[in-house]
Amino acid sequence: MSKAGPSPVVDVAKARLDLESGVNQHGPTLLRLALHDALTWDDSSRGGGANASIAVPLELARPGNGGLQPGLIVVEDLMALHPGLSMADAIQLAGAVAVEALGGPHIPIRLGRRDIRVPPPSARLPTYDTCSSLGPGALLASFQRMGLSVRQGVALCGAHPFGRFWSSPKVWEELYPSLEALTPESPAGGSPRRSVAPQPPPTFDVEIYRDILEGRDPLSIFLLGDPSARAAMEAFLVNPDLWLVEYAKAFLEVSEAPLGPRASLLTAWGRAGGKEVGAALGVAACVAALTVHLWRRRRARRVLL
């Protein structure tokens, strides 16, 4: 049983603004919620994925999905403000806003997902326990099942450090500066706002790959044995902005997989290295993500100094 996709009159820009309070309190949870819904996608059968089945009690109670309920409350509040928004779209939009708030790239989410109240097979989500039981190659095999390249899968692993905050939203709320604190000027044009966070938690950066490469992270056992994964991590360490571009592409790939065309074009661009239309879309997305990230980084530096 599914619910029709959202109305085209949904104001996405307004919806993003309405998510700010929820992201301030539950940023990592919202990112995790979006990924746990999307990462069940099976590219061969075109089933699962970003369809809000994560909200079904049976799926929500599965190992690896603990602590997601606060994120669903934020999503439900957003849907109340925007009645035309499907839950599947609301979850992915909240995840994208969380990525940007955490210091990652701007991700332009497209609407149109349908809510499907049928959970995917339980082994679809690549949790640590599931991958450990299947062997060292299981994580990369899961990404391949989703239609992702090794490079894209490794890029998604970069959000791993936020795990320590997922189970304790209060810690996150106390430590992470709010979105308003990162705004140079108040809406009324007053004095610049400054962060009062004594010790911000990790934001999007590439140090996780150094830990993996040196065997200090649980993901090491799944990634170190693959030459392509190792090469991707080394490339991201050398060029962090490349990682942000690849992260945005990978997030869109799994988030928009149920929608079809644009996701397919990005996949073709990534795999074939440049069909004319796919290349134009991919380059535009990369340039936009990189430009926004560098602007936010400069802005945040001015505020926090």
C-alpha positions, 0 to 999 in steps of 0.5 A, a space after each residue: 500500500 502506498 501513498 501518492 507522491 507530494 503535490 508540486 505546490 510544496 515550497 521546498 525552500 520554506 520546508 528547509 527553513 522549517 527544519 532548522 529547529 529540528 536539525 539543531 536538536 537532532 541533526 545526526 539522527 535526521 541524517 541517520 534516518 534518511 540513510 537508513 531509509 535509503 540504503 535498503 535500495 536494491 537496484 536490480 529489483 528496484 525495490 526498497 530505498 527511500 520510501 518511508 518504510 523506516 517508519 513502520 514499527 516492524 522496520 523501526 524495531 530492527 537492530 541498527 534502527 534504534 534511536 530514530 524515533 526523535 527524527 520521525 517526530 521532526 519529520 511528522 511536524 514538518 509534514 503537518 506544516 506542508 500537507 503535500 509532502 510525503 513522509 519519504 520526501 520529508 525524511 530525505 529533505 531533513 537528511 539533506 538539511 542535516 548534512 548542510 548543517 553539519 558542515 557538508 554540501 548543499 544537496 538539492 533534494 527532488 520531490 516525488 517519492 511515494 510512501 510504502 508501508 512494507 518493510 524491505 528484507 531485514 538484511 538489506 541495511 548494511 549494519 556493522 553486525 550484518 556485514 560482520 556476519 557476512 565477511 569483510 566484503 559485505 559492506 562494499 557488496 551492499 553498496 554495489 547492490 544499491 547501484 553505487 560505485 566503490 568510490 561513492 560507497 566510501 564517500 558515504 562512510 565519511 559520515 560515520 563519526 556522527 555515530 557517537 551522537 546518535 544515541 544522545 540527542 541532548 549531547 548533540 544539542 548542547 555541543 553543536 552550535 545552532 544554525 542561527 549561531 552560524 549566521 553572520 548577521 541577525 535577521 534584523 541586521 544586528 550584531 553578528 551571532 557567535 557560537 557559544 558551543 564550548 566544544 563542537 562535535 565533529 563536522 564533515 571532514 576527512 579524518 575518518 579516512 585516516 583512522 580507517 587507513 591506519 586500522 583504528 576504526 571499525 570500518 577498517 575491516 570492511 574497506 582496507 582489503 579493497 584497492 579501489 576503496 583504499 585509493 578513494 580514501 587516500 584521494 579524499 584525504 588529499 582533496 577534502 573538497 573532492 570528498 564533499 562532491 562525491 558525498 553529495 552525488 552518492 547521497 543523491 544517488 540513493 535518495 533519488 533512486 526510486 524517482 528514476 531519471 536524474 538519479 540514472 543520469 548521475 549514475 551513468 555519468 559516474 560509471 561511463 565518465 561522461 555522457 553529454 547530458 549526464 556529464 552536464 548534470 554531474 558537473 553542475 551538481 559538483 560545482 554547486 556543492 563545492 561552491 556552497 561548502 567553501 562559502 559556508 566554511 569561510 562564513 563560519 570562520 568569520 563568525 567563530 573567530 
